[in-house]
Amino acid sequence: MKISQTSGIPIYKQIADAFRSDILAGKYGQGEYLPSIRELAKDLRISVITTMKAYEQLESEGLVTASQGKGFYVNAQDSEMLKEQHLRKVEDSLIAAIDAAKIAGMSNAELKMTLETLLKVET
């Protein structure tokens, strides 16, 4: 996991976002434990409090559950919830792309053509 001190995104959020992506992508399965809070803090050279805040955010979203003395483990993921979260991520990315296109002065036709070209390249 890589975090950036200069990205402007709080470190706990970067950690939560990385784990969220990994969980939703299936890199962590149901019942699998995340790295311990202390272990992750040591590896990333950050505060234990920052790591705990990231894990608490994941817990509040229902992605993980705390187990006393054992750490945080991944909850079963509802396939409809996963699909909805991926759709939200796509929408957010497309909104960011539209905003960037406006700043660049691209027309809607140019933006659509760029998307179609990228879809052809990626498939």
SEPAPA-298698 format. One record per residue (C-alpha): residue number from 1; residue in three letters; x, z, y. Coordinates in Angstrom, 2 decimals. Each point is the difference from the previous one (the first is absolute). Example, Ala and Ser with C-alpha at 12.3 -4.5 7.8 and 13.67 -1.06 7.14 Angstrom:
# SEPAPA-298698
 tiro marlum    east      up   north
    1    ALA   12.30    7.80   -4.50
    2    SER    1.37   -0.66    3.44
This chain:
# SEPAPA-298698
 tiro marlum    east      up   north
    1    MET    0.00    0.00    0.00
    2    LYS    1.28   -0.93    3.42
    3    ILE   -1.03    1.70    3.18
    4    SER    0.88   -0.90    3.55
    5    GLN    0.76    2.54    2.69
    6    THR   -0.47   -2.66    2.68
    7    SER   -3.21   -1.76   -1.09
    8    GLY   -2.30    2.08    2.19
    9    ILE   -2.07    0.90   -3.08
   10    PRO    0.19    3.68   -0.92
   11    ILE    2.14    0.62   -3.08
   12    TYR   -2.77    1.80   -1.89
   13    LYS   -2.23   -3.05    0.54
   14    GLN    2.71   -2.37   -1.24
   15    ILE    0.32    2.11   -3.16
   16    ALA   -3.76    0.18   -0.54
   17    ASP   -0.34   -3.75    0.59
   18    ALA    2.76   -0.75   -2.52
   19    PHE   -1.54    2.22   -2.69
   20    ARG   -3.50   -1.32    0.75
   21    SER    1.21   -3.58   -0.49
   22    ASP    1.81    0.93   -3.23
   23    ILE   -3.03    1.86   -1.37
   24    LEU   -2.42   -2.81    0.87
   25    ALA    2.40   -2.55   -1.49
   26    GLY    0.10    1.98   -3.25
   27    LYS    3.64    1.08    0.24
   28    TYR   -1.20    3.58   -0.52
   29    GLY   -2.58    0.44   -2.73
   30    GLN   -2.77    2.52   -0.38
   31    GLY    1.41    3.48   -0.64
   32    GLU    3.54   -0.99    0.95
   33    TYR    1.78    2.46    2.27
   34    LEU    1.51   -0.99    3.31
   35    PRO    3.55    1.19    0.68
   36    SER    0.11    3.68    0.92
   37    ILE   -0.28    0.78    3.68
   38    ARG    3.47    1.52    0.10
   39    GLU    1.54   -2.85   -2.00
   40    LEU   -1.49   -2.66    2.26
   41    ALA    0.98    1.91    3.15
   42    LYS    3.57    0.26   -1.29
   43    ASP    0.17   -3.68   -0.99
   44    LEU   -1.34   -1.16    3.36
   45    ARG    1.90    2.67    1.94
   46    ILE   -3.11    1.20    1.74
   47    SER   -1.90    3.24    0.38
   48    VAL   -2.02    1.42   -2.89
   49    ILE   -2.82    0.47    2.53
   50    THR   -0.02   -3.74    0.74
   51    THR   -0.19   -0.82   -3.71
   52    MET   -2.77    2.53   -0.51
   53    LYS   -1.98   -1.54    2.85
   54    ALA    0.24   -3.43   -1.66
   55    TYR   -1.19    1.38   -3.35
   56    GLU   -2.85    1.89    1.68
   57    GLN   -1.12   -3.24    1.64
   58    LEU   -0.08   -1.72   -3.41
   59    GLU   -1.93    2.95   -1.40
   60    SER   -2.56   -0.18    2.83
   61    GLU   -0.53   -3.67   -0.87
   62    GLY   -0.66    0.93   -3.62
   63    LEU    3.00   -1.87   -1.37
   64    VAL    1.85    3.06   -1.31
   65    THR   -0.76    3.59   -0.97
   66    ALA    2.23    3.04    0.35
   67    SER    0.69    1.96   -3.17
   68    GLN    1.22    3.56    0.59
   69    GLY    3.65    0.24   -0.99
   70    LYS    0.20   -3.61   -1.22
   71    GLY   -0.36   -2.17    3.09
   72    PHE   -2.28   -2.89    0.86
   73    TYR   -1.37   -2.41   -2.60
   74    VAL   -1.82   -3.30    0.38
   75    ASN   -3.79    0.02   -0.39
   76    ALA   -1.92   -2.63   -1.94
   77    GLN   -0.71   -2.91    2.29
   78    ASP   -3.44   -1.55    0.18
   79    SER    0.37   -3.78   -0.25
   80    GLU   -2.63   -0.58    2.72
   81    MET    1.80    2.45    2.28
   82    LEU    3.29   -1.78   -0.69
   83    LYS   -1.55   -3.35    0.83
   84    GLU   -1.50    1.37    3.21
   85    GLN    3.32    1.50    1.08
   86    HIS    1.80   -3.28   -0.68
   87    LEU   -2.65   -1.89    1.97
   88    ARG    0.47    2.42    2.90
   89    LYS    3.74   -0.57   -0.15
   90    VAL   -0.52   -3.78    0.07
   91    GLU   -2.37    0.30    2.95
   92    ASP    2.46    2.19    1.90
   93    SER    2.81   -2.49   -0.63
   94    LEU   -2.14   -2.94    1.07
   95    ILE   -1.03    1.79    3.20
   96    ALA    3.67    0.63    0.75
   97    ALA    0.75   -3.69   -0.69
   98    ILE   -2.83   -1.10    2.30
   99    ASP    1.29    2.28    2.75
  100    ALA    3.54   -1.37   -0.42
  101    ALA   -1.33   -3.57    0.03
  102    LYS   -1.82    0.66    3.29
  103    ILE    3.18    1.36    1.54
  104    ALA    1.88   -3.08   -1.25
  105    GLY   -2.65   -2.25    1.51
  106    MET   -1.07   -1.51   -3.33
  107    SER   -3.39   -1.64   -0.29
  108    ASN   -2.43    0.95   -2.76
  109    ALA    0.71   -3.35   -1.66
  110    GLU    3.75    0.68    0.02
  111    LEU   -0.56    3.48   -1.41
  112    LYS   -2.24   -1.34   -2.78
  113    MET    2.54   -2.73   -0.81
  114    THR    2.77    2.62   -0.19
  115    LEU   -2.10    2.15   -2.35
  116    GLU   -0.83   -2.99   -2.20
  117    THR    3.67   -0.99   -0.16
  118    LEU    1.03    3.54   -0.95
  119    LEU   -2.70    0.14   -2.68
  120    LYS    1.36   -3.22   -1.53
  121    VAL    3.57    1.29    0.06
  122    GLU   -0.93    3.36   -1.56
  123    THR   -2.10   -1.40   -2.88
